[in-house]
Amino acid sequence: MIVFIFPFHVSSHPTTSACETSWEDLLDGLFGLRQGGILFDVVLMVEGKPIQAHRILLAAACDYFRGMFAGGLRETQLTEIPVHGVTYTAMTKLLDFIYTSELELDLDNVQEVLVAATLVQIEEVIGFCCDFLFSWLDDSNILEVDKLADVYGLQQLGAKVHSYILRNIQTFSRTEVYRQLPPEKVLSVLSSDELEVSSENEVYEAALHYHYSPEQVETDQVSLQDNLRMLEAVRFCLMDKQVLQRLFGRLNQCPLKDFVAAALRYHEQELWQPILQGPLTQPRSNFNCILGFGGMFSSGSLTESEELFQVYHPSWGEWRTLTAAQAPRMSNQGIAVLNNFVYLIGGDKNTSGFRAETRCWRYDPRHNIWCSIKPLQQQHADHCVCVLDGHIYAIGGRDYSNELECVERYDPHTNTWEYVAALKREVYAHAGAVLDGKMYITCGRRGMAYLRETYCYDPQHNQWAECAEGPVERAWHGMAAVNGRVYVIGGSNDERGYRRDVLQVACYSPADNSWSVVTPLPAGHGEPGVAVLGSLIYILGGRSHDKSNRMKYVHVYNTEADLWESGTAFEDRISGLAACVVLLSRAVIDQAKNWEQRTKASWEEVDLDNSED
């Protein structure tokens, strides 16, 4: 016989073991005791009927019974305890849940179970009841469910009712139930940015429907001279100009006419709208999307005449395209976002040969409309653009005759450009970002030399200061400011005697004027688009000089985890994309089409380069 002896001192580290089935076994055992009527020590009297239970299990299950049995109350000594305010059926359901973790609900019992669960404070059951009610929620019972939420302080149920109305406002606002809701609740809904409508005209109609029936509205049997409270929520500046003009013409002097007149003035001041922004001019949306403009493509699937640009939201898992008249088709444009309007500044007019531009454009993402603004005083290409203190700066670059050190500043209040303090020396193919009221530019080229230089602009003193140099020379790279740090990403240099990708990602801390290195790029990105969405930095396409090609891949950097992941790739290889993040209206989102809807495969659109990306 062989005996194995394990000395006690073989390990000084304790080991913890866990049994996944122990809790289920315990519940089964307690349920068996209940079924067998064994060891009951308390009786709950509900509507004069007894329900036997185990005191310790009730105390463990919820705060109500824990306070009753372990809080020194007189019920501690009682074996029979009356419970008021609930039905026998509901309390039986709660006891079933406590013993089995299972709850059977239907439309006949859900309300009384919810009342009982609220009384005895079983949060899981409250949640189940709210979910059940929401699954059956429709226009016919929403008023009753909403009252339940208010009476019992059920915030999660109230939030779901609110969400239902937001999503179904077009149909729900035409019901009699809608007009029975409290005015404060309706005003809250109509004021929400998350109201799902295709245009503000629909909000105007929904506001009228609270005061008048749909038939009265459709037959124009409404008195717009009255003080209709729900109209306070309408964002008249976002309504169609033609609708506003018709409405203005039929109104006598009243508060509504003043609102409409102000909205018409707003429409007539198209150029100045970015500085006239307020809560009533913001789109009703929570879609912060990445937009990509212009660029050079490897295939012929996008042409200047199509006036297409690209849009992406993380929930889509694909890039879509938008069409807008007069959309510029250029490459390496400077891009800025001011009060949710997009500005494209200068760039390469590459569709007719390389040529630096002075022209500038502005895009309104609420209505998918472009307009021109005052051109630059000097041609700028391979420059960078930043927004600082409500102004747009175009910094350095070249005009293909000379390299530039000049800096121009755009004032949206006057639609004019002016020169401010120039750079200490000329530079092009650099990048810029703004952090804590200062503007930073890094690297770039001067002549044929790649640079490591870093400069900071102080708008208060209108001067540039030299900062610590970056860890590596690079040009045609990207920059982004996130959480108090400036990231320098991608680009290329000729450190080895030939053009190559720079994979190193450098991070600058203005607080101590120092650089650090974080996780490198997985692949090369020269002339990329750069966009910041939350704490994520998107690096979009660009050139890989290591692969001698434009790229369609996208990489996403998580600044909190210091981690790179692959993003949703483009359908075509692209470099020189100007990218940003803006809030798009739902109407514009509805216009965005996926690639297959916009471009159909044909022999002349096939990208014959199948090399790996």
Helices and strands as residue ranges (DSSP letters): G 8-10, H 22-36, E 42-46, E 49-53, H 55-61, H 63-70, G 74-77, E 80-82, H 88-100, H 110-120, H 123-135, H 142-151, H 155-167, H 169-172, G 178-180, H 183-190, H 200-211, H 214-218, G 229-233, G 236-238, H 241-249, H 255-268, G 270-275, G 279-281, E 287-293, E 296-297, G 304-306, E 308-312, E 319-323, E 334-338, E 341-345, G 350-352, E 360-364, E 369-373, E 384-388, E 391-398, E 403-411, E 416-420, E 431-435, E 438-442, E 445-446, E 449-450, E 454-458, E 463-466, E 478-482, E 485-489, E 492-493, E 500-501, E 505-509, E 514-518, E 529-533, E 536-544, E 549-558, E 563-566, E 574-575, E 578-584, H 586-591, E 593-594, H 595-598
